[in-house]
Amino acid sequence: MNIIKYIILAIIQGITEPLPISSSGHIILFKAIFNTTIFNSLNYEIITNFGSFVAIFLLFFNDIKQITKELIMYLLHPKNNKSDSFILCCKIIISILPVGIIGFVFKDKIENINNIYYLALAFLFTSGTLFIVRNINGSKSIQELSWIHSIIIGLFQAVTIMPGISRSGTVLVACLLCKLKKEDALKYTFLLYLPVSVAALILGLKDFISSPNMDTLYIPYLLSFITAFFVTYISYKWMAKLVLKGKLMYFAIYCLFIATFIIIYFH
């Protein structure tokens, strides 16, 4: 029975990680409704998040490969190569600094937030921001993203340290407000996801390695990783099609529905 719960939570993680509807919010809601403590395990969170990370990494592998290649060429021969990839990497760093700083300073306080009604407010926030940008059609490419805009996107991402606020949704909203084309907004959103995810994995790696329960949980963790990987991959493909077609309103309505459900169910 526990293996089924592990897989169900991995499916929830895989579906909601790339979607602009908050994976953390859905996990908290699932635990509250079904009174399960499985996801209280940091190791399990690391496993499923790593599955999602690998899926996103593979989805953007060609972009990462191209950026890395151009960055190395520029650093080795700056006079003979364009600095576009170097500048992009600098902008990515600027965009992830705020969430890193706020997460480091307020980590303990944020982890102690457990009011279920706050979760409803978080979903309402995500719904409202998605509604605002539902009809925005930008024309800028990532290369045209200004330094100021990279800071603005970083500040938006910093808000997502609060549980229940969608990281991908909020960053996507910020990118669209900065007039990026939808395709480039998606790309920048998930290029930011990768280093943030790596940092979280590294921070939890020590506890993961020293865990005394790894031998008994090997099979559930492996199944959870595989499930999170495949579901995340499929979920992103589906989400990207909806975003490119201008269907963000669907996600806004869904988040509004979840917020309403939380208020009624836990009243």
Contacts in CASP RR format, 6 or more apart in sequence:
PFRMAT RR
TARGET T0000
AUTHOR 0000-0000-0000
METHOD contacts of the structure
MODEL  1
MNIIKYIILAIIQGITEPLPISSSGHIILFKAIFNTTIFNSLNYEIITNF
GSFVAIFLLFFNDIKQITKELIMYLLHPKNNKSDSFILCCKIIISILPVG
IIGFVFKDKIENINNIYYLALAFLFTSGTLFIVRNINGSKSIQELSWIHS
IIIGLFQAVTIMPGISRSGTVLVACLLCKLKKEDALKYTFLLYLPVSVAA
LILGLKDFISSPNMDTLYIPYLLSFITAFFVTYISYKWMAKLVLKGKLMY
FAIYCLFIATFIIIYFH
2 38 0 8 1.000
2 220 0 8 1.000
3 219 0 8 1.000
3 220 0 8 1.000
3 223 0 8 1.000
5 36 0 8 1.000
5 38 0 8 1.000
6 38 0 8 1.000
6 44 0 8 1.000
6 220 0 8 1.000
6 221 0 8 1.000
6 223 0 8 1.000
6 224 0 8 1.000
7 223 0 8 1.000
7 224 0 8 1.000
7 227 0 8 1.000
8 30 0 8 1.000
9 27 0 8 1.000
9 30 0 8 1.000
9 36 0 8 1.000
9 38 0 8 1.000
9 39 0 8 1.000
9 44 0 8 1.000
9 48 0 8 1.000
9 224 0 8 1.000
10 48 0 8 1.000
10 223 0 8 1.000
10 224 0 8 1.000
10 225 0 8 1.000
10 227 0 8 1.000
10 228 0 8 1.000
10 231 0 8 1.000
11 227 0 8 1.000
11 228 0 8 1.000
11 231 0 8 1.000
12 23 0 8 1.000
12 26 0 8 1.000
12 27 0 8 1.000
12 30 0 8 1.000
13 23 0 8 1.000
13 27 0 8 1.000
13 48 0 8 1.000
13 49 0 8 1.000
13 52 0 8 1.000
13 228 0 8 1.000
13 231 0 8 1.000
13 232 0 8 1.000
14 23 0 8 1.000
14 48 0 8 1.000
14 52 0 8 1.000
14 55 0 8 1.000
14 227 0 8 1.000
14 228 0 8 1.000
14 231 0 8 1.000
14 232 0 8 1.000
14 235 0 8 1.000
15 231 0 8 1.000
15 232 0 8 1.000
15 235 0 8 1.000
16 22 0 8 1.000
16 23 0 8 1.000
16 25 0 8 1.000
16 26 0 8 1.000
16 235 0 8 1.000
17 23 0 8 1.000
17 49 0 8 1.000
17 52 0 8 1.000
17 56 0 8 1.000
17 168 0 8 1.000
17 228 0 8 1.000
17 232 0 8 1.000
17 235 0 8 1.000
18 52 0 8 1.000
18 56 0 8 1.000
18 168 0 8 1.000
18 190 0 8 1.000
18 232 0 8 1.000
18 235 0 8 1.000
18 236 0 8 1.000
18 239 0 8 1.000
19 166 0 8 1.000
19 168 0 8 1.000
19 235 0 8 1.000
19 239 0 8 1.000
19 251 0 8 1.000
20 126 0 8 1.000
20 130 0 8 1.000
20 166 0 8 1.000
20 168 0 8 1.000
20 169 0 8 1.000
20 170 0 8 1.000
20 172 0 8 1.000
20 173 0 8 1.000
20 239 0 8 1.000
20 248 0 8 1.000
20 251 0 8 1.000
21 123 0 8 1.000
21 126 0 8 1.000
21 166 0 8 1.000
21 169 0 8 1.000
21 251 0 8 1.000
21 254 0 8 1.000
21 255 0 8 1.000
21 258 0 8 1.000
22 122 0 8 1.000
22 123 0 8 1.000
22 126 0 8 1.000
22 164 0 8 1.000
22 165 0 8 1.000
22 166 0 8 1.000
22 167 0 8 1.000
22 255 0 8 1.000
23 52 0 8 1.000
23 166 0 8 1.000
24 163 0 8 1.000
24 164 0 8 1.000
25 119 0 8 1.000
25 122 0 8 1.000
25 123 0 8 1.000
25 163 0 8 1.000
25 164 0 8 1.000
27 39 0 8 1.000
28 116 0 8 1.000
28 119 0 8 1.000
28 163 0 8 1.000
28 164 0 8 1.000
29 119 0 8 1.000
29 258 0 8 1.000
29 262 0 8 1.000
30 36 0 8 1.000
30 39 0 8 1.000
31 37 0 8 1.000
31 38 0 8 1.000
31 39 0 8 1.000
31 40 0 8 1.000
32 116 0 8 1.000
32 266 0 8 1.000
33 265 0 8 1.000
38 44 0 8 1.000
39 45 0 8 1.000
42 204 0 8 1.000
42 207 0 8 1.000
42 208 0 8 1.000
43 207 0 8 1.000
43 208 0 8 1.000
43 211 0 8 1.000
43 213 0 8 1.000
43 214 0 8 1.000
43 217 0 8 1.000
43 221 0 8 1.000
44 221 0 8 1.000
44 224 0 8 1.000
46 201 0 8 1.000
46 204 0 8 1.000
46 205 0 8 1.000
46 208 0 8 1.000
47 221 0 8 1.000
47 224 0 8 1.000
47 225 0 8 1.000
47 228 0 8 1.000
48 224 0 8 1.000
48 225 0 8 1.000
48 228 0 8 1.000
49 197 0 8 1.000
49 200 0 8 1.000
49 201 0 8 1.000
49 228 0 8 1.000
50 201 0 8 1.000
50 225 0 8 1.000
50 228 0 8 1.000
51 225 0 8 1.000
51 228 0 8 1.000
51 229 0 8 1.000
51 232 0 8 1.000
52 197 0 8 1.000
52 228 0 8 1.000
52 229 0 8 1.000
52 232 0 8 1.000
53 194 0 8 1.000
53 197 0 8 1.000
53 198 0 8 1.000
53 201 0 8 1.000
54 229 0 8 1.000
55 228 0 8 1.000
55 229 0 8 1.000
55 230 0 8 1.000
55 232 0 8 1.000
55 233 0 8 1.000
55 236 0 8 1.000
56 190 0 8 1.000
56 193 0 8 1.000
56 194 0 8 1.000
56 197 0 8 1.000
56 232 0 8 1.000
56 236 0 8 1.000
57 64 0 8 1.000
57 194 0 8 1.000
58 233 0 8 1.000
59 190 0 8 1.000
59 233 0 8 1.000
59 236 0 8 1.000
59 237 0 8 1.000
60 187 0 8 1.000
60 190 0 8 1.000
60 191 0 8 1.000
60 194 0 8 1.000
63 187 0 8 1.000
63 191 0 8 1.000
64 191 0 8 1.000
64 194 0 8 1.000
66 85 0 8 1.000
67 85 0 8 1.000
67 88 0 8 1.000
67 89 0 8 1.000
68 85 0 8 1.000
70 81 0 8 1.000
70 82 0 8 1.000
70 84 0 8 1.000
70 85 0 8 1.000
70 86 0 8 1.000
71 85 0 8 1.000
71 86 0 8 1.000
71 89 0 8 1.000
73 81 0 8 1.000
74 81 0 8 1.000
74 82 0 8 1.000
74 83 0 8 1.000
74 85 0 8 1.000
74 86 0 8 1.000
75 86 0 8 1.000
84 143 0 8 1.000
88 142 0 8 1.000
88 143 0 8 1.000
91 145 0 8 1.000
91 147 0 8 1.000
91 150 0 8 1.000
92 150 0 8 1.000
92 191 0 8 1.000
92 192 0 8 1.000
92 195 0 8 1.000
94 147 0 8 1.000
94 150 0 8 1.000
94 151 0 8 1.000
94 154 0 8 1.000
95 150 0 8 1.000
95 151 0 8 1.000
95 153 0 8 1.000
95 154 0 8 1.000
95 157 0 8 1.000
95 188 0 8 1.000
95 192 0 8 1.000
96 154 0 8 1.000
96 157 0 8 1.000
96 192 0 8 1.000
96 195 0 8 1.000
96 196 0 8 1.000
97 154 0 8 1.000
98 154 0 8 1.000
98 155 0 8 1.000
98 157 0 8 1.000
98 158 0 8 1.000
99 154 0 8 1.000
99 157 0 8 1.000
99 158 0 8 1.000
99 160 0 8 1.000
99 161 0 8 1.000
99 196 0 8 1.000
100 158 0 8 1.000
100 161 0 8 1.000
100 196 0 8 1.000
100 199 0 8 1.000
101 158 0 8 1.000
102 158 0 8 1.000
102 161 0 8 1.000
103 110 0 8 1.000
103 161 0 8 1.000
106 161 0 8 1.000
110 161 0 8 1.000
110 162 0 8 1.000
110 163 0 8 1.000
113 162 0 8 1.000
113 163 0 8 1.000
116 262 0 8 1.000
116 266 0 8 1.000
117 262 0 8 1.000
117 263 0 8 1.000
117 266 0 8 1.000
118 163 0 8 1.000
119 163 0 8 1.000
119 164 0 8 1.000
119 262 0 8 1.000
120 259 0 8 1.000
120 260 0 8 1.000
120 262 0 8 1.000
120 263 0 8 1.000
121 259 0 8 1.000
122 162 0 8 1.000
122 163 0 8 1.000
122 164 0 8 1.000
122 165 0 8 1.000
123 164 0 8 1.000
123 255 0 8 1.000
123 256 0 8 1.000
123 258 0 8 1.000
123 259 0 8 1.000
123 262 0 8 1.000
124 255 0 8 1.000
124 256 0 8 1.000
124 259 0 8 1.000
125 165 0 8 1.000
126 164 0 8 1.000
126 165 0 8 1.000
126 166 0 8 1.000
126 169 0 8 1.000
126 170 0 8 1.000
126 252 0 8 1.000
126 255 0 8 1.000
127 252 0 8 1.000
127 253 0 8 1.000
127 254 0 8 1.000
127 255 0 8 1.000
127 256 0 8 1.000
127 259 0 8 1.000
128 252 0 8 1.000
128 255 0 8 1.000
128 256 0 8 1.000
129 169 0 8 1.000
129 170 0 8 1.000
129 173 0 8 1.000
130 169 0 8 1.000
130 173 0 8 1.000
130 248 0 8 1.000
130 249 0 8 1.000
130 251 0 8 1.000
130 252 0 8 1.000
130 255 0 8 1.000
131 249 0 8 1.000
131 252 0 8 1.000
132 173 0 8 1.000
133 172 0 8 1.000
133 173 0 8 1.000
133 176 0 8 1.000
133 177 0 8 1.000
133 248 0 8 1.000
134 246 0 8 1.000
134 248 0 8 1.000
134 249 0 8 1.000
134 252 0 8 1.000
135 246 0 8 1.000
136 176 0 8 1.000
136 177 0 8 1.000
136 179 0 8 1.000
137 181 0 8 1.000
137 182 0 8 1.000
138 176 0 8 1.000
138 179 0 8 1.000
138 180 0 8 1.000
138 181 0 8 1.000
138 182 0 8 1.000
139 179 0 8 1.000
139 181 0 8 1.000
140 178 0 8 1.000
140 179 0 8 1.000
140 180 0 8 1.000
140 181 0 8 1.000
140 184 0 8 1.000
141 180 0 8 1.000
141 181 0 8 1.000
141 184 0 8 1.000
142 180 0 8 1.000
142 184 0 8 1.000
142 187 0 8 1.000
142 188 0 8 1.000
145 178 0 8 1.000
145 180 0 8 1.000
145 188 0 8 1.000
146 178 0 8 1.000
149 178 0 8 1.000
152 174 0 8 1.000
152 177 0 8 1.000
152 178 0 8 1.000
153 171 0 8 1.000
153 174 0 8 1.000
153 175 0 8 1.000
153 178 0 8 1.000
153 188 0 8 1.000
153 192 0 8 1.000
154 171 0 8 1.000
154 174 0 8 1.000
154 192 0 8 1.000
156 170 0 8 1.000
156 171 0 8 1.000
156 173 0 8 1.000
156 174 0 8 1.000
157 167 0 8 1.000
157 170 0 8 1.000
157 171 0 8 1.000
157 174 0 8 1.000
157 192 0 8 1.000
157 196 0 8 1.000
159 165 0 8 1.000
159 170 0 8 1.000
160 166 0 8 1.000
160 167 0 8 1.000
160 170 0 8 1.000
160 171 0 8 1.000
166 255 0 8 1.000
167 193 0 8 1.000
167 196 0 8 1.000
168 189 0 8 1.000
168 190 0 8 1.000
168 193 0 8 1.000
169 189 0 8 1.000
169 251 0 8 1.000
171 188 0 8 1.000
171 189 0 8 1.000
171 192 0 8 1.000
171 193 0 8 1.000
172 185 0 8 1.000
172 186 0 8 1.000
172 189 0 8 1.000
172 243 0 8 1.000
175 184 0 8 1.000
175 185 0 8 1.000
175 188 0 8 1.000
175 189 0 8 1.000
176 182 0 8 1.000
176 185 0 8 1.000
180 188 0 8 1.000
182 243 0 8 1.000
182 244 0 8 1.000
182 246 0 8 1.000
183 244 0 8 1.000
185 243 0 8 1.000
186 240 0 8 1.000
186 243 0 8 1.000
186 244 0 8 1.000
190 236 0 8 1.000
214 221 0 8 1.000
242 248 0 8 1.000
242 250 0 8 1.000
242 251 0 8 1.000
END
